[in-house]
Amino acid sequence: MSKIGTYLSETKNELVNKVSWPTWPELQSSAIVVMVSSVIIALVVFVIDFGFDILMKFAYQNL
C-alpha cells in the first residue's frame, strides 16, 4: 500500500473510531454560545470605535 493509501486509511480510522463527535444538543448549545459571544464582541468593538471617532473629531476640531 502506498503512503497516500496508508494515510487515507489511518485518517478514516481515526475519524470513525477515535474522534468523539458532539451530539446535536451539544452542537446547538455551542453554536448559541458562539453567536452570543460574537454579538457581544461586535458591540464592544462598535462602542470603542464610536468613542475613538468622537475623540478624534474633538481633537481635530479643537487642537
Protein Blocks (a to p, Z undefined) as FASTA:
>chain_A
ZZklmmmmmmmmmmmmmpccddfklmmmmmmmmmmmmmmmmmmmmmmmmmmmmmmmmmmm
mZZ
